[in-house]
Amino acid sequence: MYLRHYGFLLILALCGATTSAVAQLRALENWRDVEPATITLLSRAKYEKTFPGNGKSSFSFRYGVRSEVAPEVTRDNYELQYGNITWNGDNDWFIVTLATDDRSRIKNLGELNWSDILNVPFLPARAEPDQGIRAPSRTETYEQSSDGQVTRVVAGHMYVVHSKDRDTDLYALFRVEKLVPNDEVTISWKLVPSPEK
């Protein structure tokens, strides 16, 4: 009985998450009129032992789920991760998910509200698949040394993600609504049409 009940709850959770992502996909044409969804991500560095693997640190814009919800659906392929990098004791960094064929990028658009975004900013995918991330030199930022794979988490800032690999080619906008430094971040987000089309 317990297993049946647990299975039913898991199916309901997956349906809700899938419905959210499907609703977002259908809303691409009128994305400005759609209310953004929200999700809270926990720092991978801080909660690595509490929530093994990606735990609650990664998010799939494509499926609208956090990493612990449906790994069998996402096949452990996420477009955004929080807190996986620690730099000078600070793990408030976003990273676009690394995979051998991944050409994704992320860009901080600055302090903006949803009403400030009239058009989806163009962000070209990287020319070459992921080669790993190196720490920045003294004369560059993490954004520069990672070729747009890493950016700083800042409350009130809007970001654009162009996720591109063999399975995905999508754009998402998100805004940092709340940040508890080195602990958790809450974002509001929307799938948006590609400005390239």
C-alpha positions in Angstrom: 0.0 0.0 0.0 2.8 2.4 0.9 4.6 1.9 -2.4 1.4 2.4 -4.3 0.7 5.6 -2.5 4.3 6.9 -3.0 4.1 6.0 -6.7 0.9 7.9 -7.1 2.4 11.0 -5.4 5.4 10.8 -7.7 3.2 10.6 -10.8 1.3 13.7 -9.6 4.5 15.6 -9.0 5.8 14.7 -12.4 2.5 15.7 -14.1 2.5 19.0 -12.3 6.1 19.8 -13.3 5.6 18.6 -16.8 2.3 20.6 -17.1 4.2 23.7 -15.9 6.9 23.3 -18.6 4.3 22.5 -21.3 2.4 25.6 -20.4 5.6 27.6 -20.6 6.4 26.1 -24.0 2.9 27.0 -25.3 3.3 30.5 -24.0 6.4 31.4 -26.0 4.5 33.6 -28.5 2.9 35.7 -25.7 5.8 35.3 -23.2 5.5 38.9 -22.0 1.9 38.2 -20.8 2.7 35.0 -18.9 3.5 35.2 -15.2 6.9 33.9 -14.4 7.2 30.6 -12.5 9.5 30.5 -9.4 11.9 28.0 -8.0 14.4 27.9 -5.1 17.8 26.3 -5.6 20.1 25.3 -2.7 23.9 25.8 -2.9 25.5 22.6 -4.1 28.7 23.4 -2.1 26.7 23.9 1.2 24.2 21.0 0.8 26.4 18.4 -1.0 26.3 16.0 1.9 22.6 16.6 2.7 21.4 16.2 -0.9 23.9 14.0 -2.9 24.6 14.5 -6.6 22.9 17.6 -8.0 20.6 17.6 -5.0 18.4 20.7 -5.1 21.0 22.9 -6.9 20.2 22.3 -10.5 17.2 23.3 -12.6 15.8 22.3 -16.0 14.1 25.1 -17.8 13.2 22.6 -20.5 11.1 20.5 -18.1 10.4 23.0 -15.4 11.8 20.8 -12.6 14.6 20.9 -10.1 17.2 18.2 -10.1 15.8 16.0 -7.4 12.3 15.8 -8.8 12.6 13.8 -12.0 16.1 12.7 -12.9 14.7 9.9 -15.1 12.9 12.6 -17.2 15.7 15.0 -17.5 18.4 12.3 -17.8 20.5 14.4 -15.4 20.7 17.2 -18.0 20.0 20.6 -16.5 20.4 24.1 -17.9 21.3 25.9 -14.6 23.2 25.1 -11.5 23.7 27.2 -8.3 26.6 27.0 -5.9 28.8 24.4 -7.6 31.8 26.8 -7.7 33.5 28.2 -4.7 35.8 31.2 -5.3 37.5 32.9 -2.3 34.9 31.4 0.0 32.0 32.5 -2.1 29.7 30.0 -3.9 27.1 32.5 -5.2 27.7 31.6 -8.8 25.5 30.3 -11.6 26.9 27.9 -14.1 25.2 26.5 -17.2 25.4 22.8 -17.0 28.5 21.2 -18.3 28.3 18.2 -20.7 30.7 17.0 -23.3 28.5 18.4 -26.1 27.3 21.5 -24.3 27.7 25.0 -25.9 25.4 26.9 -23.5 26.0 30.4 -22.2 24.6 32.7 -19.5 24.7 36.5 -19.2 23.8 38.9 -16.4 21.7 41.6 -17.9 21.9 43.8 -14.8 19.3 45.1 -12.3 16.0 44.8 -14.1 12.3 44.0 -13.5 10.3 41.8 -15.8 8.5 44.9 -17.2 11.9 46.3 -18.3 12.5 43.4 -20.8 10.8 44.2 -24.2 12.9 41.9 -26.4 14.8 38.7 -25.8 18.5 39.6 -25.8 20.6 37.7 -28.4 23.2 35.4 -26.8 25.1 33.2 -29.2 26.0 29.7 -28.2 29.7 29.0 -27.8 31.5 27.9 -31.0 33.0 24.8 -29.3 31.6 22.3 -26.9 32.5 22.5 -23.2 36.2 22.4 -22.5 35.9 22.8 -18.8 36.1 25.9 -16.7 39.3 27.5 -15.4 39.7 30.0 -12.6 40.1 33.6 -13.9 43.5 35.3 -14.1 44.1 38.6 -12.3 43.0 40.5 -15.4 39.7 38.7 -16.2 36.4 37.9 -14.6 34.9 34.4 -14.2 32.5 35.3 -17.0 35.5 35.9 -19.3 37.6 32.9 -18.3 34.6 30.6 -18.7 33.5 32.0 -22.0 30.1 32.8 -20.6 29.5 29.6 -18.7 29.6 31.1 -15.2 28.2 34.4 -13.8 27.8 36.0 -10.4 24.5 35.7 -8.5 23.1 39.1 -7.7 19.7 39.8 -6.2 17.4 41.9 -8.4 19.4 41.1 -11.6 17.9 39.5 -14.7 19.8 36.8 -16.7 19.5 35.3 -20.1 20.4 31.6 -20.8 21.0 30.1 -24.2 21.0 26.4 -23.6 22.4 24.4 -26.5 23.5 20.8 -26.8 22.5 17.9 -29.0 19.0 17.6 -27.3 18.2 21.2 -26.5 18.3 24.6 -28.1 16.3 27.1 -26.0 16.3 30.5 -24.4 15.2 31.3 -20.9 15.1 34.6 -18.9 15.2 34.6 -15.2 15.4 37.1 -12.3 17.0 36.6 -8.9 14.1 37.4 -6.5 15.9 36.4 -3.3 19.4 35.5 -2.3 20.6 34.0 1.0 24.4 34.3 0.4 26.2 30.9 0.1 22.9 29.1 0.9 19.9 29.5 -1.5 18.6 31.5 -4.4 15.0 32.0 -5.5 14.5 32.8 -9.2 11.5 33.7 -11.3 11.8 32.4 -14.8 10.2 32.1 -18.3 11.0 30.2 -21.4 11.2 32.7 -24.2 11.4 32.6 -28.0 14.8 32.6 -29.6 15.8 36.0 -31.0 17.7 34.1 -33.7 14.5 32.9 -35.4 
